[in-house]
């Protein structure tokens, strides 16, 4: 029986420091194709079928390194150490407070000025029972972007028999640090560069969101979504959250039920015209739903068009951002005796 995934390696370009950036093409038996680069662990392309078997690239991305570095939209990247926002860059661990870079006004965003999304990762093609997988590794030294502790983190991309792409995070540290990573892919199930995602139909299995202030920083309080425009427990178009102010249009952080580390389905997105369906599985505690309301690139994407508002939607599975500044949010501290593990899978069922 043929293996589910095969990987080919090629050169994508050269980083500013002169190092080569490699492109890895993962091809599954069902025809799914993923393209990942070693800069930022970026998921550059993902080709999946619609209900007629027609394939299209459904993620936003660029064809050159300069665009990824200049357009600060984190397209397809691994972000962290903390994905999301941290009040005034203040990180308290025990009795000590660390000051992290404030790269969005007074806020620390997505790991700082040069977070995981802008680092070169070591890549290794590994053998699994389902075929080949791509294992990316990065050593983040103590003090990088202000974070304490030497952090060794791996991210493994694999294609699954269920016609999905799975992203597995593992990490260890040598002293207490904060860790809340995610993958920041923008999806457009009509096809990259084709229209916007306003009519995509979304379902999110959650009745609670984390309240945020005007600066988009979590307050630590929870809000019930019942009867609100951010209630996606029943399938609804993304357009319903775009009818209010910029804060509502941005999207929310949804609290997921604890599954004790077991992968379970938490969301789905459907493109009604072509029937392309994406199901989201994860074992973590939260999902950041982002509508792409801040998009506005100068650089052109893979399709040859720049990305405007709502060109793609993110469903970022992760732990709680800003948790260390609010007692009501579950801690994101990783200690030396603990192994961090987080998994997310985006599946594209074939009818």
N, C-alpha and C positions, 0 to 999 in steps of 0.2 A: 504494500500500500504506500503510495507516494506521501512524502511529508507535507504538512500543511503550509509551510512557508520556506521560501528560499530568498537569500539576500545577495545583492551585488553591490560592490563598492566602487566609487568613482570620485574624482576630484571636483569639488564645487567651486572653490576659489581660494583666495589667500587673505588671512586676517591681517589687521593693521600691524601686528607685531611680526609679520612675515611667515607665520605658521600656516600650513595648509589646512583648509576646512574640507572635510570629506562628506560626500553624499552617499547615503545607503538606501537602496531600493528594495523594499520587502514586497514579495509577490506571493499571494495566497492561492490555493487550489481553486477557490471559487471565483478568482479574478480580481479580488480586492488588491489594490496596490497602494503602499504607503512609502513616502519619500521623506527621509529624516536627515538633517545635517548635524555635524558635530559641534557647531556653534550653538550654544544655548539648548542643545537637545531638541531643536526645532522640528516639529512636524510640518514639513513644507507643503506636501501634497497628500491627498487621500482620495483615491478614485474608487467609487462605489456605484452599485447599480440602482436604477429606479425600478418600478414594477413591470417595465417592459424589457428589462435586461440591458438598458442603455447606461453606459458608464460615464461619470463626470467627476472632476475634481471638486470636492465640496468644502475645502478649507481655504482660508485666505493666506496668501504668502507671496514672497518676492523671489526674483531670479538672481539677485546679487547680494553680496554681504553688506555693501554700503547702505542699501535700503533698510535692511534689518537693524543696523546700528543707528541710523539717522531717524527712522520712523519709530517713535517710542510707543508702539502699540502692543508689544509682546506677542506678536502673531505666532502661534504654534509653539511657544517656548515653554521650557521649564522655568518657573519663577519661584523665588525665595531668596534667603532662607524663609522669610515670612511673606506669603502671598497675601495681598490686601494692604490695608492701611494701619499705621501705628501712630497714635497721638503724639505729636511733637517729637517723634523718633525716640520716645522714652520706653525702655525695656527694663523692667524690674525683675531680677532673679534673686530670690532670698532677700538679703539685706542690701544688695548692691543694685544700683541703677546704671544702665549702660545708655549712652547717647548715640543713636544711629543716625546716619545721614538723612537730612530732610530734603527729599528730592521732588516733592509736590507741595510747594509753599512751605508750611511748617510740618508737613506730614511725611513720614517714611512710607514709601510705596514700593511694593513688590521686590523687597530685598535691597533697595538702595540704588545708588548711581550706577554701580556695576555689579548687579546681582547675578544669580545663576543663569539668567537668560543671555548674558553677554560673555560668558566664560566658554573656553574651549574644553570639551569633554573628551576623555579617552574612550575610544570605542572598541568593542570586541564582539565578533560574531560568535555566538555560543550555540551548542546543540541542545535541544530539548526533545521531549517525547513527541511533540507536535511539529518538529522541524527546527529551523534556525530562528534565533532571536537576536536582537541587538541590545547589548549591555553597555550602557554609558556610565562612566565613573568620573567623579570629580572630588578632589581634596580641597576643601575650603579651610585655609589656615586660621588659627586663632587670631581674632582681631579684624578679619576681612569684613569690610563694610560695618565695622563696629561690633560685630557679633563675637561673643566669647566662645572659646573651645575650638579645637581642631575637629572638623566635621568631614567624615567620609561618606559620600552619598552615591548611590547607584540608581539609575533609572533604566528599566528594561522594557523595550518595546517588542511586542510579539503579535502575530496574527492568529486568531483563534478559529477552531472548527465552526463556531457559530457565526462566522463572517464578521468578526469584530477586530478592533485593534485594542490591545490591552497595554496598560502602562502601570508597571510595578515600581514603587519607590522602596528603597531600603537605606537606612543610615545608622551610623554610630558616632558618638562624640567622646572626647576624653575629659570633658567637664560640662556642667549644666549649661545648656544653651536653649534657644528658642528655635523651633522648627515647625513650619506650616507651609509646605510646598504644594504646588499644583501644576497642571498643564493648562496653558492659556490659549487654546485653539479657538479660532472663530469659525463657525460652521455656517454655510449657506447651502441648503439641500437642493436649491434650484440649480446650483453650480456656481463656482467661484466667479465673481464679477457679473453675475446675472441678477439684476434687480436688487431687492432688499429682502429682509427676513420678516417683514411686518405681518404677512399672511401665514407664516409657519404656525402650525398648531402644536401647542406645548402642553404637556402634562407633567406636574411635579408632585410627588407623593409626600407632601408636607403641609401642615396647617399652621406652622409657626415660622416667622421670620425674625431676624435680629434688627431691632430698631436702629436707625442711623440719624445723625444730626445733619445740618445743612452742609457740613464739610465732608459728608459721606463716611464719617467715622462711627463705628458701632458705639452705642451708648451703654451696652450691657443689658438692656431690657429686651424682652421678647414681645412680639405682637401677633395676635391671631389674624389670619388672613380671611376668615369667614366673611363672605359678602363683599370683599374688597376686590379692587382691580388686579391685585397681585395673587388672587386665589386661582391656582392652576390644578387643583385636585381633580377637576373634570377638565377634559381637553378644551383649550381656548386659544384664539389667535394672539400672537405677541402684541398685535396692535392695541389690545385692550389696556396695556400698561403705558402706551405712548400718548394717551389722551390728556395727561396731567402735566405737572411741572417737570423740570429736568431730573429731579430726584426720583420721582416715580418712574420716569422713562428709562432711567439707568438700569433698573432691575434690583433684586433683593438677594440677601443671603438667607437661604432656607435651611432650617434645622431638620436633620434626618433622624429617624429612630435608630437607636443603637442596635447594631446587628451582631455584636460580639465578634467583630472582625470578619464576618461572613459576607461575601459579595452578594448584593441583592439589587434588583431593579428599582431605581429611584426617580427616573424621569424618561420622557420620550419626546421626540420632535418629529413632526410629519409635514412634508411639503405637499399640499393638497393637489397641485396640478399634475405632478409626475408620480405621486405616490411614494416617493423615497422616504423611508422611515429610519430614524435613529433611536436606539434604546440605550439608556445610560445605566450602567451598573457600577456600584462602588461599595467599599467596606468602611468608608469614613463617615464623619458626623455632620458634614455640611455641604451645601451646594451653592456656589455663587452664580446667580443667573444674571448675565450682563448682555444688554441688547445692542451694544456697539454704538451707544448714543454719543460718545465722544470721538468717534472715528472721523478722520478728515486728513487723509494722507496726500502728500505731494508726489511721492513715488508711486509708480504704477505697479499693480499686482501682476500675477502670472497671466491673467487674461488681457493685460494691456490697458486696464482702466484703473484709475486711482480709487481708493476706498472712501466713500462718504458715510454719513450717518446710517446705521442699521444695515451695513453691508454684510455683517455676520453676527452671529449670536454665540456667546460663550456659556458653557455649563461646566464650571470649574469645581471639581470635587476636592474638598480640603477640610482641614480643621478650622477653628474659629480665629479669624484675624482680630487683632487688638485685644486678645484674651487676657494678656498680662496686666492690662489697665482696668479690668472690670472683674470683680469677684464672681459675677453671675455666669461668666463664660468659662468653659472647661479649659484647663491649662494646656499650653502648647510646649511646655518645657520637656526637653529630652535630657536624660541623665546618663552617665557612663554605663551603668549596669543594664540599660534598656536598649532594645533594638527597635528602631522605628520601621514600621511597615504600613504601606498604603497602596491600594490597588483601585484602578478605574478601568472600565472597559466600555467602548462605544461600539455597539453592534448594529449591523445593517441587514436585517432579515431579508432573505430572498423568497419571494412568494411563488 
